Amino acid sequence: MLFFFLFIIVMAPTIGFLPTIARQLGYSLTTYGVTMMFMSVVSTILVPLSGIIVDKFRIKKKLFLVAIFGTGVVSLLFLFVPKVPLDVDTNELKCDAKTTFTVFNENNLQMTSNNTYFTIANYNSSDEIITCKLKCRYTELCSDYEIFNLKNQSDLSDSWITMIGDIKNQNKYNQIDLTLNLKNMEQIVNSYVFQVLSIQLNGSQIISPTCQCHLKTFCHIMNCSNNKITELATVTTYRGNVLDLYQFWIFFILVVSYWTFNTIINALINPICLDALGEKSSEDFGKQKCWASIGWGSFSIFIGWLVDIVSINKKDKDYSPVFYSNIIITICNFGLASKIKVIETNKSEDRWKNMYGLFTKFYMISFCIWILVNSLLHTIVTHFLFWYMEDLVSANNDHSQRAWIKSLQGLAQGIQCFAGEIPFLFWSGWIIRKLGYGNCMALVLGSMALRLYLYTVIWNPIWIIAIELLNGVSYALGFAVKITYLKMLAPPDTLNSVYGFIGLFDCMGESIGSLLGGYLFDTYGGVWSFRFFAYMSLVMCFINIAINYFGLVKESTTLSINAESTNMDLKMTNNDIDKKN
C-alpha cells in the first residue's frame, strides 16, 4: 500500500510533465512522438523479458531494487539536460524600392475547427510605432541587379554593404535598429511583412530607407517595443535534424534509462501485489491501487504549484522541483522496497505449454486487442493533453493562465485521481462482479470516446478539470479489469510471464499512439486528432459489445457462482411467498 503511494509520486510529475519539458527544450510534437514510440519499443522488449527472467531465475526482488535505485540516479541527471539551439536567423530584412521586414511565425495554432490564426492586426490595429533591435549577419543579393531610379529618397545601399555585406565573414553579427508601424503590416500565410519607417545603421538614422539594388539579410530579433512581435518571431521548436544534436542524445538516453527502470518496476509491482493478496486479488487489488492514485493526484497538484512558484519572473518554467523531489522520495522508496516480502515463482515444467494454449483462445485474442486499443487511447491523453492545454492558453493569449498553467495541469491530474480513479478503483471489484468483464470492457471504450470528444468542444483549458472526471471509467476501471481478468486466466505459476506477454500489447498500443499521435497533432492540430481517436474508440466500443453479445468473453466462475446464488435466493424467496399465500 505505502509502496504504491511512494512509487507513484516519483513517477507522476516526471511522466505528466515530460511532454511540456520536451517542448520547452525545443523539440517538436513529431520528435517527441517518435521518441516516445521508441520508449514503447523498449517497453515491448523489457516487459516480457523481465517476467521471463524473474520466473526462471527467481530474482524478482533484486531486479526490483536495482530498478528503483536507477530511477533516482536518472532523476538527478535530468537536472543537467541542455536545451537545443533555437537562436536562429529566421526573419528577413529586405531593401529595394522600399525596405521591408518580414517576421516568420512558426506557431501554427489549429485549436478549434472554426478558429482563425491569431494575427498582430487582431492584437493591435492602432498607429503604434514600434522599435526593434535586430542582430543581422551577411547580405544576399537578389537574382537581378536592376538599378532603381530613386529621386529624393535616402539610399541605404552603401551603408548596408559596408556594414553587413561582408560575405567572407558570415558569422559576424551586426546590430540594426528599426522603426515599424502596425498599420502598414501585411499578413501572408504565417508571416507578417512590415514596411520599415526608419533604420539606424553605423550611428546614423535613415528615414524611408531604399536601395539602388536588391539587398537582403537574415536577422534574429533581440527585442521589440511590442512584445507580441517578439513572441511571434521566437522559434520554439528545432526544425532541423535532431539526430545531429548532442543535446538531443543526452535527453534521449536519459528518457530511455528512466523508461527502462519504470517499465521494470511496473512489470513487477502488480504481480507482487496480486501474489500478496492471494484469493482476494479480484476484490482488493483496486483498493490497493487507490493509494497509487492518491499519490499521483496529490503530488501532481503540489509539484505543479511548486513549479509555477519557483518560475515566477522567469522566461521558462523551472522543473527542478520535479527531479529534486524524485531523488528524495526514491531514497525512501528503496528502503521500503527492501523490506517487502516477495513471493518468488515456483518452477513448472508445463509453463510454456499452458501459456501457448491460453494465447490460442479467442477470448484471449480479443482481450489482447482490447488492451492494445485501450493503451493506444490512454497514450494519446497522457502524451498530448498537456501540450493541447498550453496551445489553448496561447490561443486565448491569457497571461494569467500562462503563469499558472503548471498548477492547472497538476490540478487536472489531481481530479483524474481523486474524483475519477480512486472511487472506481475502490469499487472496481463490485462493478466487475455486477456487470461482468465484457460489459466493463465496452464501458471503458465508450467513456474514452466521450472524454476525447469533449476535449474538442472547449475553448478554455479550465473545462478539462471537469472532463477528467471520466478518467475513473476510461482508465481506472479498465486497469482493474485488465489485471484481475489476467489473474483469472493465467495458468498456475505463469502470472509473471503471462503479464509480461500481455505487456507486449500494452507497449504496442503505446508505440502506435505515440507515433501516430505525434504526427497527427503536429500536422492537423489537436481538435482533429482528438476527434479522430474519439471515433476510433466508439467503433471499438460497438465491436466489443457485439463480441460480448455472442458470449465470446470468458467470465469468472466466481461471478457465475454469485449470479446463481442470487437466482437461488430469489427462487427461495418466491417459494416462501407462495407458501404464505
WORAFEN-V273446 format. One record per backbone hydrogen bond with DSSP energy under -1.0 kcal/mol. NH is the residue of the N-H (numbers start at 1). CO is the residue of the C=O. Records with the same first field share a line. If there is no record, write none. Layout:
NH: CO  CO
This chain:
5: 1
6: 2
7: 3
8: 4
9: 5
11: 7
12: 8
15: 11
16: 12
17: 13
21: 17
22: 18
23: 19
24: 20
25: 21
27: 22
32: 28
33: 29
34: 30
35: 31
36: 32
37: 33
38: 34
39: 35
40: 36
41: 37
42: 38
43: 39
44: 40
45: 41
46: 42
47: 43
49: 45
50: 46
51: 47
52: 48
53: 49
54: 50
55: 51
56: 52
57: 53
63: 59
64: 60
65: 61
66: 62
67: 63
68: 64
69: 65
70: 66
71: 67
72: 68
73: 69
74: 70
75: 71
76: 72
77: 73
78: 74
79: 76
80: 77
81: 78
84: 25
88: 86
90: 88
91: 219
92: 102
93: 217
94: 100
95: 215
96: 98
100: 94
101: 194
102: 92
103: 192
105: 190
108: 106
109: 107
115: 112
123: 119
124: 120
130: 180
132: 178
133: 223
134: 176
135: 220
136: 174
137: 218
140: 216
148: 212
150: 148
156: 210
160: 156
161: 157
162: 158
163: 159
164: 160
165: 161
167: 165
172: 169
174: 136
176: 134
177: 200
178: 132
179: 198
180: 130
182: 128
184: 181
185: 182
186: 193
188: 191
191: 188
192: 103
193: 186
194: 101
196: 99
197: 179
198: 179
199: 206
200: 177
201: 204
204: 201
206: 199
208: 197
210: 154
211: 96
215: 95
216: 140
217: 93
219: 91
220: 135
222: 133
223: 133
225: 131
230: 226
231: 227
232: 228
233: 229
238: 26
244: 241
245: 242
249: 245
250: 246
251: 247
252: 248
253: 249
254: 250
255: 251
256: 252
257: 253
258: 254
259: 255
260: 256
261: 257
262: 258
263: 259
264: 260
265: 261
266: 262
267: 263
268: 264
269: 265
272: 268
273: 269
274: 270
275: 271
276: 272
277: 273
278: 274
280: 277
281: 278
284: 280
285: 281
288: 284
289: 285
290: 286
291: 288
293: 289
294: 290
295: 291
296: 292
297: 293
298: 294
299: 295
300: 296
301: 297
302: 298
303: 299
304: 300
305: 301
306: 302
307: 303
308: 304
309: 305
310: 306
312: 309
314: 311
322: 319
324: 320
325: 321
326: 322
327: 323
328: 324
329: 325
330: 326
331: 327
332: 328
333: 329
334: 330
335: 331
336: 332
337: 333
338: 334
339: 336
340: 337
354: 350
355: 351
356: 352
357: 353
358: 354
359: 355
361: 358
365: 361
366: 362
367: 363
368: 364
369: 365
370: 366
371: 367
372: 368
373: 369
374: 370
375: 371
376: 372
377: 373
378: 374
379: 375
380: 376
381: 377
382: 378
383: 379
384: 380
385: 381
388: 384
389: 385
390: 386
391: 387
392: 388
393: 389
394: 390
395: 391
396: 392
397: 393
398: 393
402: 398
403: 399
404: 400
408: 404
409: 405
410: 406
411: 407
412: 408
413: 409
414: 410
415: 411
416: 412
417: 413
418: 414
419: 415
421: 416
422: 417
424: 420
425: 421
426: 422
427: 423
431: 427
432: 428
433: 429
434: 430
435: 431
436: 432
440: 436
441: 437
442: 438
443: 439
444: 440
445: 441
446: 442
447: 443
448: 444
449: 445
450: 446
451: 447
452: 448
453: 449
454: 450
455: 451
456: 453
457: 454
463: 460
464: 461
465: 462
467: 463
468: 464
469: 466
470: 467
471: 468
472: 469
474: 470
475: 471
476: 471
477: 472
479: 475
480: 476
481: 477
482: 478
483: 479
484: 480
485: 481
486: 482
487: 483
488: 484
489: 485
490: 486
494: 491
498: 494
499: 495
500: 496
501: 497
502: 498
503: 499
505: 502
506: 502
507: 503
508: 504
509: 505
510: 506
511: 507
512: 508
513: 509
514: 510
515: 511
516: 512
517: 513
518: 514
519: 515
520: 516
521: 517
522: 518
523: 519
524: 520
529: 525
530: 526
531: 527
532: 528
533: 529
534: 530
535: 531
536: 532
537: 533
538: 534
539: 535
540: 536
541: 537
542: 538
543: 539
544: 540
545: 541
546: 542
547: 543
548: 544
549: 545
550: 546
551: 548
552: 547
560: 556
561: 557
562: 558
563: 559
564: 560
565: 561
566: 562
567: 563
568: 564
569: 565
570: 566
571: 567
572: 568
573: 569
574: 570
575: 571
576: 572
577: 573
578: 574
579: 575
580: 576
581: 577
